[in-house]
Amino acid sequence: MNNDILMSRNELVQFLRKPADQFTSDDIMRFIEAKGIKMVNFRYPAEDGKLKSLNFVPFSRDHLAAILTAGERVDGSSLFSFVEAGSSDMYVMPRYRTAFVNPFAQSPTLEILCSFYNSEGKPLESSPEYILRKAIKRFTESTGYAIRALGELEYYVRSKSDELYPLFDQKGYHQSKPFAKFEDLRVEALELCARAGCHIKYGHSEVGSFSKDGNDFEQHEIEFLHVPLDEATEQLLIAKWILRMLGYKYGVEVSFAPKITVGKAGSGMHIHLLLEKDSRNLMIEDGHLSDTAKKMIAGILDLSKGLTAFGNTIPTSYLRLVPHQEAPTNICWGDRNRSVLMRVPLGWLGASQMIHDANPAEQSGSAEKISRQTVELRSPDSSADIYMLMAGIAIAIQHGLEMPGALEMADRLYVNYNVFKDKRKATGKKLESLPASCWDSAEALLSLRHYFEKDGIFPAGVIDNVAKRLKSYNDQKLSEELYGNNEAIAKLVKQHLHCG
């Protein structure tokens, strides 16, 4: 049997003895009957980025079959602002490969993510999930490559202050219990995410930790393994839901907000990316970063101002994108450099003998046979519309692969110094800056819209709607207005505490 099936923590994969992408409606019904599932929940993200739910209690096999094969009707105007109330009916159809058992429900419950369809039963062109599907399809057909991605999900846990083992201010990186008090919550989240079908890389506590007004704020991170772009999106959606449910269970507040307070580390949602063909990582060539990877980086940098419209969607996003907080402000890239927009992290190149130094008795060769090299986009945060962000990234990568002068651009925007500390070098490079507000991001998106609208990937109405929503904050001078006004900052943070 396939080792991936044997090692899977997803109950459906284990029971059905097949990969999730091969599930059929008969498979789902067989599992439901065998496991005594009492309820089926359809889940789908709306415009606010949060998973919505539609609950079913199947009363017969025919009823269950109808739910799984025909979907259900929903009011689209209550989910998306771009849907008119006069013709708002749309369908939601379950994607069987996303099915998992709800770990929180009192009675056995199955969760399934859904796609949206219009009145004619065709994919809803404006649906963020379908926009991503279109972007992936065009990319693969045009290049012959596959994009794989993983997200880094950072979040804060807020609880009443504990006098035992107090938090070290901004010194939380990789702390263990008892100095990281919510390690157990994080470990439980890892287990539940794996059971929901997510591929987990690791979890750890992060830099951000502080106490304020009788509360402890403790930052953590969950990082996933790279999977196809659409599956990477689903992993992030499911993990955010699981973490919030655990926070509710334990009576603490879990927030993915990009900024909790000024002067403390914000929470990002970094995206690692790689290109693959025939299961071969294309990021490395002859022991160095490949030209393909450099073109990919150039494309993302070239459209990066527009990508913030999808990846940084609330005013507090731009309180995070400031100097000296390990968040990018300039459009550039570099190796192992956390001050840049696109980072090339360590990829185990030339590091195959570590096993023998650490373990002198080891006789086998290095287990590192396949390159794990990725590149990391560091600007997004969890306010992102994750589907549209990933679609925009796919468009930007294809743009880089096809763009004349991509390698020259990559060479020009490469830096090997700390952008925040070495100001003269940064000035010498004449680096452009990311947008500084939602308004600026909207303007950037509108100026770059032809790239995103090409071949109908993003409908024009979606671009208009995103720009309108961003501009509605009127935050062009927000940073200046908030400077030194702690009360106003706290009010704004509270308003966007549960973004995405």
C-alpha positions in Angstrom: 0.0 0.0 0.0 1.1 3.6 -0.7 3.1 4.9 2.3 1.3 8.2 2.0 -2.0 6.4 2.8 -0.5 4.4 5.6 1.0 7.6 7.2 -2.1 9.8 6.6 -3.9 11.0 9.8 -7.1 11.7 7.8 -9.7 9.1 8.9 -11.2 9.0 5.4 -7.9 8.2 3.7 -7.2 5.5 6.2 -10.7 4.0 5.9 -11.0 4.2 2.1 -7.4 3.2 1.5 -7.0 5.8 -1.3 -5.6 9.3 -1.7 -8.1 12.1 -1.0 -8.0 13.4 -4.6 -9.6 10.1 -5.7 -12.6 10.2 -3.4 -16.0 9.8 -5.0 -19.5 10.4 -3.7 -19.9 6.6 -3.1 -16.7 6.7 -1.0 -18.0 9.5 1.1 -21.4 7.8 1.6 -19.7 4.5 2.5 -17.6 6.3 5.2 -20.6 8.1 6.6 -22.6 4.9 6.9 -19.7 2.9 8.4 -18.7 5.6 10.9 -22.2 6.6 12.0 -21.8 10.2 10.8 -24.9 12.1 11.9 -24.3 15.5 10.3 -22.6 16.8 7.1 -21.4 20.5 7.1 -20.6 22.4 3.9 -17.9 25.0 4.5 -16.9 27.9 2.2 -15.2 31.2 2.7 -17.1 34.4 2.0 -15.8 37.9 1.3 -14.6 38.3 4.9 -12.3 35.3 4.5 -14.0 33.3 7.3 -15.4 29.8 6.7 -19.2 29.8 6.6 -21.3 26.7 7.4 -24.4 25.0 6.1 -25.5 22.0 8.3 -27.3 18.9 7.0 -28.8 16.0 8.9 -29.3 13.3 6.3 -32.4 11.2 6.9 -31.9 8.6 4.2 -29.4 7.4 1.7 -31.2 9.2 -1.1 -31.1 12.4 0.8 -27.4 12.0 1.5 -26.7 11.3 -2.2 -28.6 14.4 -3.2 -26.6 16.6 -0.8 -23.3 15.2 -2.1 -24.1 15.1 -5.8 -26.4 18.1 -6.3 -25.1 20.5 -3.7 -27.4 23.2 -2.2 -28.7 26.7 -3.0 -27.4 29.7 -1.0 -27.8 33.5 -1.0 -24.7 34.9 -2.7 -25.6 38.5 -1.9 -25.1 37.8 1.8 -21.7 36.3 1.1 -20.2 38.6 -1.5 -20.8 42.3 -2.1 -20.4 41.9 -5.8 -23.5 39.7 -6.0 -26.7 41.6 -6.6 -29.7 40.8 -4.3 -32.0 40.7 -7.4 -30.2 37.6 -8.8 -28.3 36.3 -5.8 -29.1 32.6 -5.8 -26.1 30.3 -6.4 -25.1 26.8 -5.7 -22.4 25.3 -3.4 -20.9 22.0 -4.5 -18.7 19.9 -2.2 -15.1 19.0 -3.2 -14.8 15.4 -1.9 -11.0 15.5 -1.5 -11.4 18.1 1.3 -13.6 16.0 3.5 -12.6 15.5 7.2 -14.2 14.6 10.5 -15.0 17.5 12.7 -12.9 17.1 15.9 -15.1 19.5 17.9 -18.7 18.3 17.2 -20.6 16.5 19.9 -22.1 14.1 17.4 -20.1 12.5 14.5 -19.9 15.2 11.8 -18.2 15.4 8.4 -16.9 18.7 7.0 -16.4 19.4 3.3 -15.2 22.5 1.6 -17.3 23.7 -1.4 -17.1 25.6 -4.7 -19.6 28.1 -6.0 -21.7 27.7 -9.2 -24.0 30.1 -11.0 -27.7 29.5 -12.0 -26.6 27.5 -15.1 -24.5 25.2 -13.0 -21.2 26.7 -14.3 -18.4 27.8 -12.0 -19.0 31.3 -10.6 -16.5 33.4 -12.5 -16.1 35.9 -9.6 -15.6 33.2 -7.0 -12.1 33.5 -5.4 -11.8 29.8 -5.5 -12.5 29.6 -9.2 -10.2 32.5 -9.9 -7.4 30.5 -8.4 -8.4 27.4 -10.4 -8.3 29.4 -13.6 -4.9 30.9 -12.7 -3.4 27.4 -12.0 -4.9 25.9 -15.2 -3.5 28.7 -17.4 -0.1 28.5 -15.7 0.2 24.7 -16.1 -1.0 24.7 -19.7 1.4 27.6 -20.7 4.5 26.5 -18.9 4.2 22.7 -18.3 5.2 23.4 -14.6 3.4 23.0 -11.4 3.5 25.5 -8.5 3.8 24.1 -5.0 3.4 26.3 -1.9 3.3 26.3 1.8 2.1 28.9 4.3 3.5 30.1 7.6 0.6 30.9 9.8 1.5 33.2 12.7 -1.0 34.1 15.5 -1.2 35.5 19.0 -2.9 33.9 22.0 -4.3 36.4 24.5 -4.9 35.3 28.1 -5.0 36.7 31.6 -1.5 37.4 32.9 0.1 34.6 34.7 2.7 35.5 37.4 4.4 32.1 37.1 7.2 32.2 34.5 6.4 35.6 33.1 6.8 36.2 29.4 10.1 37.7 28.1 9.2 40.7 26.0 9.9 40.0 22.3 12.0 37.0 23.3 9.5 34.2 22.5 11.3 32.5 19.6 11.2 28.7 20.1 10.5 29.0 23.8 9.2 25.9 25.5 6.8 25.4 28.4 6.5 26.8 31.0 7.8 30.0 29.3 5.5 29.3 26.3 2.2 28.6 28.1 0.2 27.7 25.1 2.4 25.1 23.6 -0.3 22.5 24.4 -2.9 24.4 22.4 -0.4 24.6 19.4 0.4 20.9 19.6 -3.3 20.0 19.7 -3.8 22.2 16.7 -1.0 20.4 14.8 -2.7 17.0 15.5 -6.2 18.2 14.5 -4.8 19.9 11.3 -3.1 16.6 10.3 -6.4 14.7 10.9 -8.1 17.3 8.7 -5.7 16.4 5.8 -3.2 19.2 6.3 0.5 18.4 5.7 2.3 19.8 8.7 6.0 20.7 8.7 6.3 22.0 12.3 5.0 24.4 15.0 6.8 26.6 17.4 6.5 29.7 19.5 7.5 33.0 17.8 9.3 36.1 18.7 6.3 38.1 19.8 5.6 37.9 23.5 4.6 40.6 25.9 2.3 41.5 28.8 0.0 44.5 28.8 -3.0 45.7 30.9 -3.3 42.4 32.8 -3.1 40.2 29.7 -0.4 38.0 28.3 0.1 38.0 24.5 2.0 35.0 23.2 2.9 34.5 19.5 3.1 31.1 17.8 3.5 29.7 14.3 2.4 26.7 12.3 4.2 25.9 9.1 3.0 23.5 6.5 4.7 21.2 3.9 4.5 22.3 0.3 1.6 21.0 -1.7 -0.2 22.1 -4.9 -1.2 25.8 -4.7 -4.9 25.2 -4.2 -4.3 22.7 -1.5 -1.9 25.1 0.3 -4.8 27.6 0.3 -7.2 25.0 1.9 -4.6 24.1 4.6 -4.5 27.7 5.7 -8.3 28.1 5.8 -8.8 24.9 7.8 -5.9 25.7 10.2 -7.3 29.1 11.0 -10.7 27.6 11.8 -9.2 24.9 14.0 -7.1 27.4 15.9 -10.0 29.7 16.6 -12.1 26.7 17.7 -9.4 25.6 20.1 -9.1 29.2 21.4 -12.8 29.2 22.1 -12.6 25.7 23.7 -9.8 26.9 26.1 -11.3 30.3 26.8 -8.5 32.3 25.2 -8.5 34.6 22.2 -6.6 33.6 19.1 -5.9 36.4 16.6 -4.2 36.3 13.2 -4.3 40.1 13.0 -1.2 41.6 11.3 -0.6 44.0 14.3 -1.6 43.6 17.9 0.2 46.8 19.2 2.8 49.1 17.9 6.4 48.3 18.8 5.8 44.5 19.0 6.2 41.9 16.4 3.3 41.6 14.0 1.9 38.4 12.5 2.6 37.6 8.9 1.5 34.8 6.6 4.7 34.2 4.6 4.3 32.0 1.5 7.0 29.7 0.4 7.0 28.7 -3.3 8.7 26.3 -5.7 8.3 25.2 -9.3 8.2 21.6 -10.2 8.2 19.5 -13.4 7.8 15.7 -13.4 8.3 15.8 -9.6 11.7 17.6 -10.0 12.3 20.8 -8.1 13.3 23.5 -10.7 14.6 26.0 -8.2 18.2 24.7 -8.2 20.6 24.2 -11.2 24.2 23.0 -10.9 24.2 23.7 -7.1 22.9 27.3 -7.5 19.6 29.1 -7.7 18.3 28.5 -11.2 17.4 31.1 -13.8 13.9 29.7 -13.7 13.8 30.6 -10.0 15.2 34.1 -10.6 12.6 34.8 -13.3 9.9 33.7 -10.9 11.3 36.1 -8.3 11.4 38.9 -10.8 7.8 38.4 -11.8 6.6 38.5 -8.2 8.6 41.6 -7.4 7.3 43.3 -10.6 3.7 42.8 -9.5 4.3 42.9 -5.8 2.5 46.3 -5.3 -0.6 44.8 -6.8 -0.4 41.6 -4.7 -0.7 43.6 -1.5 -4.3 44.4 -2.5 -5.0 40.7 -2.0 -2.5 39.9 0.7 -2.7 43.0 3.0 -6.3 44.1 3.1 -6.9 46.1 6.3 -5.4 49.3 7.7 -3.4 47.5 10.4 -1.6 45.5 7.7 0.4 48.6 7.0 1.3 49.1 10.6 3.2 45.7 10.3 4.9 46.6 7.0 7.3 49.1 8.6 11.1 49.0 9.1 12.9 47.0 11.9 10.0 44.6 12.5 11.3 41.7 10.3 8.6 42.7 7.8 9.5 44.0 4.3 9.1 47.6 3.0 11.3 47.6 0.0 10.9 45.6 -3.3 14.0 43.5 -3.4 15.2 40.0 -2.7 18.2 38.2 -1.2 19.6 35.0 0.3 18.7 34.3 3.9 17.8 37.9 4.4 14.8 38.7 6.5 14.7 42.4 5.6 13.8 41.8 2.0 10.4 41.1 0.3 11.5 37.8 -1.3 13.9 35.7 0.7 15.8 32.6 -0.5 16.0 30.4 2.6 18.6 27.7 3.3 17.9 24.7 1.1 20.3 22.1 2.4 22.7 22.6 -0.5 26.1 21.2 0.4 24.8 20.2 3.8 24.5 16.5 3.2 27.2 15.4 5.6 25.6 16.8 8.8 24.1 13.5 9.6 27.6 11.9 10.0 29.0 14.7 12.1 26.1 14.6 14.5 25.9 10.8 14.5 29.4 9.2 14.0 27.9 5.7 14.1 25.5 6.3 11.2 26.5 4.2 8.1 23.8 5.3 5.6 24.2 8.1 3.1 22.4 11.4 3.5 18.6 11.2 3.5 18.6 14.5 1.6 18.1 13.2 -2.0 15.5 15.7 -3.2 16.0 19.5 -3.2 13.8 21.3 -0.7 14.7 24.8 -2.0 11.9 27.4 -2.0 11.6 31.1 -2.2 9.6 33.0 0.3 7.2 36.0 -0.2 7.2 37.8 3.2 4.6 40.6 2.7 1.2 38.8 3.1 -0.7 38.6 6.4 -3.8 36.7 7.5 -6.1 39.5 6.4 -5.5 38.1 2.9 -8.2 36.7 0.6 -6.0 33.6 0.4 -7.6 32.3 -2.9 -7.1 35.6 -4.7 -3.6 36.1 -3.2 -2.5 32.6 -4.5 -4.1 33.3 -7.9 -2.2 36.6 -8.0 1.0 34.8 -7.2 0.5 32.3 -10.0 -0.1 35.2 -12.4 3.0 37.0 -11.2 5.2 33.8 -11.5 4.0 33.3 -15.1 4.6 36.9 -15.8 8.2 36.5 -14.6 8.8 33.4 -16.7 7.5 35.2 -19.9 8.8 38.7 -19.2 11.7 40.0 -21.3 14.6 41.2 -19.1 13.4 39.1 -16.1 17.0 38.0 -15.2 18.3 41.5 -15.5 15.6 42.7 -13.2 16.4 39.9 -10.7 20.1 40.9 -10.8 19.2 44.6 -10.3 16.9 44.0 -7.3 19.2 41.5 -5.5 20.6 42.8 -2.1 23.0 41.1 0.3 22.7 43.5 3.2 20.2 44.5 5.8 17.9 47.0 4.0 16.9 48.7 7.2 20.4 49.2 8.6 22.4 50.0 5.5 20.4 53.0 4.3 23.1 54.2 1.9 23.3 50.9 0.0 19.5 50.8 -0.2 19.5 54.4 -1.6 22.2 53.5 -4.1 20.0 50.7 -5.4 17.0 53.1 -5.6 14.7 50.4 -4.3 11.0 51.0 -4.7 8.7 50.7 -1.6 5.6 48.6 -1.1 2.3 50.5 -0.7 2.0 52.2 2.7 -1.8 51.9 3.0 -4.9 50.1 1.7 -5.5 53.2 -0.5 -2.1 52.9 -2.1 -2.6 49.2 -2.6 -5.8 49.9 -4.4 -4.1 52.4 -6.7 -1.3 49.9 -7.4 -3.8 47.2 -8.3 -5.7 49.4 -10.6 -2.5 50.4 -12.4 -1.6 46.7 -12.8 -5.0 45.3 -13.4 -4.3 44.3 -17.0 -1.9 41.6 -15.8 -4.5 40.1 -13.4 -7.5 40.4 -15.9 -5.6 38.9 -18.8 -7.4 35.8 -20.3 -10.3 36.5 -17.9 -8.5 35.1 -14.8 -9.8 38.0 -12.6 -13.1 39.5 -13.8 -12.9 43.3 -14.1 -15.7 43.6 -11.6 -13.7 41.8 -9.0 -10.7 44.1 -9.4 -13.0 47.1 -9.1 -14.7 45.6 -6.0 -11.3 44.9 -4.3 -10.1 48.4 -5.0 -13.3 50.0 -3.8 -13.2 48.0 -0.6 -9.6 49.0 0.1 -10.3 52.7 -0.6 -13.3 52.7 1.7 -10.8 52.8 4.6 -9.5 56.2 3.6 -6.2 55.4 5.3 -3.8 57.3 3.1 -2.4 59.2 6.0 -3.3 56.8 8.8 0.2 56.2 10.1 0.8 59.9 10.5 -2.6 60.4 12.2 -2.0 57.5 14.6 1.5 58.5 15.6 1.7 58.7 19.4 -2.1 58.1 19.8 -2.2 54.9 21.7 -5.9 55.0 22.3 -6.7 55.3 18.6 -4.3 52.5 17.7 -5.9 50.2 20.3 -9.3 51.0 18.9 -8.2 50.2 15.3 -6.5 47.0 16.4 -9.6 45.8 18.2 -11.7 46.6 15.1 -9.6 44.3 13.0 -8.6 41.7 15.6 -10.4 38.9 13.9 -9.6 39.5 10.3 -9.7 36.8 7.6 
